[in-house]
Amino acid sequence: MATRTLRRTAAFRALFRALTAGSRGGPSLGKRIAALPRMIAATARGEYDGGLRLALMTAATAYVLSPVDVLPELTLLIFGLADDAVMVTWLAGAVLAETERFLAWEAARDSVIPGRVVH
């Protein structure tokens, strides 16, 4: 039970930090959402190292949207919805944090001039 509480607290903290980053000079929510397709494409091309994190976010999305997950909600009501709430909170925080990391990677990559090192 304590582990679940810690994970839930960490998920809410990550979501809060990600949502308030725009007011602290970080990328806005719109820029983060617009970065998602570029992040997925860069990961698919092997340019960006977000493969494992994207896989976890995809699995979390599938879990929340899965019809199999409806059974606990029907039988356990509030407790069945609580796991979805935690998962959605974690997912939102993960997406916002990962898009911020991607935007920083993209900015650093754009500042590099492609070419060869001449000795």
Backbone hydrogen bonds, N-H to C=O, Kabsch-Sander energy under -0.5 kcal/mol:
donor,donor_aa,acceptor,acceptor_aa,energy
5,T,1,M,-2.0
6,L,2,A,-2.3
7,R,3,T,-2.5
8,R,4,R,-2.7
9,T,5,T,-2.7
10,A,6,L,-2.6
11,A,7,R,-2.3
12,F,8,R,-2.4
13,R,9,T,-2.4
14,A,10,A,-2.5
15,L,11,A,-2.3
16,F,12,F,-2.5
17,R,13,R,-2.6
18,A,14,A,-2.4
19,L,15,L,-2.7
20,T,16,F,-2.0
21,A,17,R,-0.6
21,A,18,A,-0.6
24,R,20,T,-0.8
24,R,21,A,-0.7
25,G,22,G,-1.1
26,G,21,A,-3.4
32,R,28,S,-2.0
33,I,29,L,-2.4
34,A,30,G,-2.4
35,A,31,K,-1.2
36,L,32,R,-0.7
36,L,33,I,-0.9
38,R,34,A,-0.5
39,M,35,A,-2.8
40,I,36,L,-2.6
41,A,37,P,-2.4
42,A,38,R,-2.7
43,T,39,M,-2.1
44,A,40,I,-2.5
45,R,41,A,-2.0
46,G,43,T,-1.1
47,E,42,A,-2.2
48,Y,42,A,-1.4
54,L,50,G,-2.9
55,A,51,G,-2.2
56,L,52,L,-2.3
57,M,53,R,-2.3
58,T,54,L,-2.5
59,A,55,A,-2.4
60,A,56,L,-2.3
61,T,57,M,-2.2
62,A,58,T,-2.6
63,Y,59,A,-2.3
64,V,60,A,-2.3
65,L,61,T,-2.3
66,S,62,A,-1.2
69,D,66,S,-0.8
70,V,67,P,-1.3
71,L,68,V,-1.0
73,E,69,D,-0.9
74,L,70,V,-2.3
75,T,71,L,-2.1
76,L,72,P,-3.0
77,L,73,E,-1.1
79,F,76,L,-1.7
81,L,77,L,-1.7
82,A,78,I,-1.7
83,D,79,F,-1.0
84,D,80,G,-0.6
85,A,81,L,-2.4
86,V,82,A,-2.4
87,M,83,D,-2.3
88,V,84,D,-3.0
89,T,85,A,-2.2
90,W,86,V,-2.8
91,L,87,M,-2.9
92,A,88,V,-2.7
93,G,89,T,-2.4
94,A,90,W,-3.0
95,V,91,L,-2.8
96,L,92,A,-2.5
97,A,93,G,-2.6
98,E,94,A,-2.8
99,T,95,V,-2.5
100,E,96,L,-1.7
101,R,97,A,-2.1
102,F,98,E,-2.6
103,L,99,T,-2.7
104,A,100,E,-1.9
105,W,101,R,-2.2
106,E,102,F,-3.1
107,A,103,L,-2.2
108,A,104,A,-2.2
109,R,105,W,-2.6
110,D,106,E,-2.3
111,S,107,A,-0.8
112,V,109,R,-1.3
118,V,116,R,-0.5
119,H,117,V,-0.5
